[in-house]
């Protein structure tokens, strides 16, 4: 099927998904911290080269989206490999400061933890997968498929 074929309501038309790495890192951080339910959303109609954008589950769809076909929601954890470093916890940062013999003041902890988070965000960029199986039934990624409609992941940014 040529890449410039018309758009379709069939998600199996998708051959690759472009993801802004900053969107992925933001969604992964939100999912990891247990805050908002952020996903990467592919909205129909589907092109062969789709774009997954940061979306807070439960939020409104983009302008012009009529809701007749379910969008695809990708859990950001599915777009990184198993070697992705764990999100740094504040307590771990405080323990590291103590182990280094540094005073654990509020200011020192804030700075050290901000640097640990920034380092984690940079590291995630090196762990984006090259391929992912899309969740096609119902558009949710709650029970990710082990196989199925597998597409290439293209990094943006």
C-alpha positions in Angstrom: 0.0 0.0 0.0 1.5 3.3 -1.0 2.3 5.8 1.9 0.3 8.5 0.2 -2.9 6.3 0.1 -6.0 7.9 1.6 -6.6 8.1 5.3 -8.6 5.2 6.8 -10.6 4.3 9.9 -8.6 1.0 10.0 -5.8 1.3 12.5 -4.0 -1.6 10.7 -3.2 0.8 7.9 -0.6 2.4 10.2 3.0 1.3 9.4 4.9 3.7 11.6 4.2 6.0 14.5 6.1 9.2 15.1 6.6 10.2 18.7 8.1 13.4 20.0 10.7 12.2 22.6 9.8 15.1 24.9 6.1 14.0 24.8 7.2 10.4 25.6 9.3 11.5 28.5 6.6 13.7 29.9 4.0 10.9 29.6 6.4 8.3 31.1 7.1 10.6 34.0 3.4 11.2 34.7 2.7 7.4 34.5 5.7 6.6 36.8 4.9 9.3 39.4 1.3 8.1 39.6 -0.2 11.4 38.8 -2.2 12.1 35.7 -3.0 9.2 33.3 -0.9 10.4 30.4 -0.8 8.4 27.2 0.4 8.9 23.6 -2.7 9.1 21.5 -3.1 8.3 17.8 -6.4 9.9 16.5 -8.3 8.7 13.5 -8.5 8.8 10.6 -5.2 6.8 10.4 -2.5 7.5 7.9 0.3 5.0 7.1 2.6 7.3 9.0 0.8 8.3 12.1 1.7 10.7 14.9 1.2 9.9 18.6 0.7 13.0 20.7 0.7 13.5 24.4 -2.8 13.2 25.8 -4.3 13.1 29.3 -6.8 10.3 29.4 -10.3 11.6 29.9 -9.4 14.9 28.1 -11.1 16.1 25.0 -10.0 15.0 21.5 -8.5 17.4 19.0 -10.6 19.9 17.1 -12.5 18.3 14.3 -12.4 14.8 15.9 -16.0 13.4 15.8 -15.5 10.4 18.0 -16.9 7.9 15.4 -13.7 5.7 15.6 -11.8 5.1 18.8 -8.3 6.6 19.0 -5.4 4.4 20.0 -3.9 5.1 23.4 -0.3 3.9 23.9 1.0 3.5 27.4 4.3 5.3 27.4 6.0 2.4 29.3 5.5 0.3 26.1 7.6 2.7 24.1 10.8 2.3 26.2 12.8 -0.9 26.6 13.4 -2.9 29.8 16.7 -1.3 30.5 15.1 2.1 31.1 16.4 3.5 34.4 13.9 3.8 37.2 12.5 7.2 38.0 14.5 8.7 40.9 12.6 8.9 44.2 13.3 11.8 46.6 14.2 9.3 49.4 16.8 7.7 47.2 18.3 11.1 46.4 18.4 11.9 50.2 20.1 8.6 50.9 22.7 9.3 48.2 23.4 12.7 49.7 23.9 11.2 53.1 26.1 8.4 51.7 28.2 11.1 50.1 28.6 12.8 53.4 26.6 15.9 52.2 24.2 17.7 54.5 20.6 16.9 53.6 19.2 20.4 53.7 16.0 21.3 51.9 17.9 23.3 49.3 20.5 20.6 48.8 17.9 17.9 48.4 15.9 20.0 46.0 18.9 20.7 43.8 20.2 17.1 43.9 16.8 15.7 43.1 16.2 18.2 40.3 19.5 17.1 38.8 18.6 13.4 39.2 15.3 13.9 37.4 17.0 15.8 34.6 19.5 13.0 34.3 16.7 10.4 34.1 14.9 12.5 31.4 18.1 12.5 29.3 18.7 8.8 29.9 15.1 7.8 28.8 15.9 9.2 25.3 18.4 6.3 24.8 15.8 3.7 25.6 13.0 4.3 23.0 12.0 1.1 21.3 12.2 0.7 17.5 8.9 -1.2 17.2 5.7 -1.5 19.1 2.5 -3.6 18.8 -0.6 -1.4 18.7 -3.5 -2.1 21.0 -6.4 -2.3 18.4 -9.4 -3.6 20.3 -11.1 -0.6 21.9 -8.1 1.6 21.6 -6.9 1.1 25.2 -3.5 -0.2 26.2 -4.5 -1.8 29.5 -3.7 -5.3 28.4 -0.9 -4.8 25.9 -0.6 -7.3 23.1 2.5 -9.4 22.8 2.0 -9.6 19.1 -0.4 -8.3 16.6 -0.2 -5.2 14.5 3.5 -4.2 15.0 4.6 -0.8 13.7 7.9 1.1 13.5 8.5 3.8 16.1 10.1 7.0 14.7 11.6 9.5 17.1 11.0 13.2 16.7 13.2 15.7 18.6 
